[in-house]
Amino acid sequence: MISLAELERLSRLDFADIDKSQLIDIANIAIDPDMPIEERVQKYIEQVENPYIFRVEKVPVRVVFSKTGRTLDNAIKNHFLSARKAL
């Protein structure tokens, strides 16, 4: 099982220093949906190697979490509300 310290280290890796050709393509990851959630998470992390930096087909992806607590859902809603008001 991966430690919290290792997850923290992985989250701080600089995207510019990563060899994008070596990233795991999550399209190739298979997880049994009948497994308990904890086992599914563990299997995903084992397969992806770095849950913060991976590929989706040919597109490199970096996951970063906001320290503000603002959710992606709220950010998208606010964006479209602001855009609508600007019209």
C-alpha positions as CSV (number, residue, x, y, z in Angstrom):
1,M,0.0,0.0,0.0
2,I,1.3,3.5,-0.9
3,S,2.1,5.7,2.1
4,L,0.7,9.2,2.6
5,A,4.3,10.5,2.4
6,E,4.7,8.9,-1.0
7,L,1.4,10.4,-2.3
8,E,2.5,13.8,-1.1
9,R,5.8,13.4,-2.9
10,L,4.0,12.3,-6.1
11,S,1.7,15.3,-5.9
12,R,4.6,17.7,-5.8
13,L,6.4,16.4,-8.9
14,D,7.0,19.1,-11.5
15,F,5.0,18.3,-14.7
16,A,7.8,19.8,-16.8
17,D,10.3,17.3,-15.4
18,I,8.1,14.2,-16.3
19,D,8.8,12.1,-19.4
20,K,5.3,12.2,-20.9
21,S,6.0,9.1,-23.0
22,Q,6.4,7.1,-19.8
23,L,3.1,8.1,-18.2
24,I,0.5,5.4,-17.7
25,D,-2.5,5.6,-20.0
26,I,-5.6,5.3,-17.7
27,A,-7.6,4.0,-20.7
28,N,-5.7,0.8,-20.1
29,I,-6.5,0.5,-16.4
30,A,-9.1,-2.2,-15.5
31,I,-10.7,-2.2,-12.1
32,D,-13.3,-4.8,-10.9
33,P,-16.3,-2.6,-9.9
34,D,-17.5,-5.4,-7.6
35,M,-14.4,-5.0,-5.3
36,P,-14.8,-2.9,-2.1
37,I,-13.9,0.8,-2.7
38,E,-10.7,0.6,-0.7
39,E,-9.4,-2.2,-2.9
40,R,-10.5,-0.4,-6.1
41,V,-8.5,2.7,-5.0
42,Q,-5.5,0.6,-4.2
43,K,-5.7,-1.3,-7.5
44,Y,-6.0,2.0,-9.4
45,I,-3.0,3.5,-7.6
46,E,-0.9,0.4,-8.2
47,Q,-1.7,0.5,-11.9
48,V,-1.5,4.2,-12.6
49,E,1.7,4.6,-10.4
50,N,1.1,8.3,-10.0
51,P,-2.5,9.3,-9.4
52,Y,-1.6,13.0,-10.0
53,I,0.1,12.7,-13.4
54,F,-1.0,10.2,-16.1
55,R,-2.2,10.1,-19.7
56,V,-5.6,9.8,-21.3
57,E,-4.7,8.3,-24.6
58,K,-2.1,10.8,-25.9
59,V,-3.0,13.7,-23.6
60,P,-0.9,14.1,-20.5
61,V,-3.0,15.1,-17.4
62,R,-1.9,16.6,-14.1
63,V,-4.4,16.6,-11.3
64,V,-4.1,19.5,-8.8
65,F,-6.4,20.1,-5.9
66,S,-7.4,23.6,-4.7
67,K,-6.5,24.6,-1.2
68,T,-9.5,26.9,-1.2
69,G,-12.1,24.2,-1.0
70,R,-13.8,25.4,-4.2
71,T,-15.1,22.5,-6.2
72,L,-14.8,22.0,-9.9
73,D,-18.6,21.9,-10.1
74,N,-18.9,25.3,-8.4
75,A,-16.2,26.8,-10.5
76,I,-17.9,25.7,-13.7
77,K,-21.3,27.0,-12.5
78,N,-19.8,30.3,-11.6
79,H,-18.0,30.6,-14.9
80,F,-21.2,30.1,-16.9
81,L,-23.3,32.3,-14.6
82,S,-20.7,35.1,-15.1
83,A,-20.6,34.5,-18.9
84,R,-24.4,34.7,-19.0
85,K,-24.5,38.0,-17.1
86,A,-21.9,39.4,-19.5
87,L,-24.3,38.9,-22.5
